Amino acid sequence: MGAYGVALIALDNFRQYDDQDVKSSMLTADEINNLKIKTMHSRCKGCENKCALTISMFNKKSFISGNRCERGSGNNGSNSHLPNMYSWKYDRLFNYTPLDESEAKRGIIGIPRVLNMYEDYPLWFTILTKLGFRVVLSDHSNRKIYETGIDSIPSESVCYPAKLVHGHIMNLLAKDVKSIFYPCIMYEKNEFKNSDNCYNCPIVQSYSEAIKLNVEELEEKNIKFMNPFLPMNEANMVKVFMDLPEFKEYNFKRELKDAIHEGFLEQARFKQEVRDKGEEFIKYIDEHNEKAIVLAGRPYHLDKEVNHGIDTMINSLGLCVLTEDSICHMNC
């Protein structure tokens, strides 16, 4: 019935132009019979989803189907100016310049860009850099990285972010890294007095143990894989570090205490910058009468291979994107 209704409305609107020479844009019967449609298939490159697109071309026009957002049909993110905390935080988190090889008195050490590193990377980078290591990160996550580590994944039921870890370890090995630092963290720092606990996800806290037991290349290539269980407490961390057999050869002394202190300061600076940026974005949203979504998740949901570009999709719909840790302090 809707089609009949639309047709009657079109007829009524057309009648007001009866005295004008108006030509219908509809195809004639012959044109319809001779209509040729050419169909092509492609992949959208607007985000990490890479939607399968069907492109139908007819009468010098094209119609695209299969896209899950406007980007697939040619809208390349006209709202990209809107605040996106996911994008800003990802760039800020890994925006550290490692020591030059000539300055790295203790050599090169690799860190996989995975799981708890999305929470604590500023801490570890600062500590290791202050101790004289050149820190090498694994590359940004993508499908190829996942596939390079697929052979050593011990369980099909483990989450995709954990499966990605195997590929990131292989990526570091491909960079000819001989030492890898990937600690186990049972408890994160308790940031709120009224929180029940600060216990880490069981997978996040100890997945480096699964890596050590399943990535055979670590032993085959004689890689020094350092994954100690470390406390997120400055004084206790110094003591544990000093007693770790993995670090005995480095003969850390006073410099270790200073490095760990600087690391915790940098970690606090990073978290404060996130909150400052959240306040800045809230102010922008109020001043420009915009709408926003708090895209809550675990720290590693910043990984573009994990979040599938949902933040940019939300932006494309005209909404600002905030993270829970950028605004939670406003209600404390």
Secondary structure, 3 states (H helix, E strand, C coil): CHHHHHHHHHHHHHHCCCCCCCCCCCCCHHHHHCCCCEEEEEECCCCCCCCEEEEEEECCEEEEECCCCHHHHCCCCCCCCCCEHHHHHHHHHCCCCCCCCCCCCCCEEEECCCCCHHHHHHHHHHHHHHCCCEEEECCCCCHHHHHHCHHHCCCCCCCHHHHHHHHHHHHHHHCCCCEEECCECCECCCCCCCCCCCECCHHHHHHHHHHHHHCCHHHHCCCEEECCECCCCHHHHHHHHHHCHHHHHHCCCHHHHHHHHHHHHHHHHHHHHHHHHHHHHHHHHHHCCCEEEECCCCHHHHCHHHHCCHHHHHHHCCEEEECHHHHHHHHC
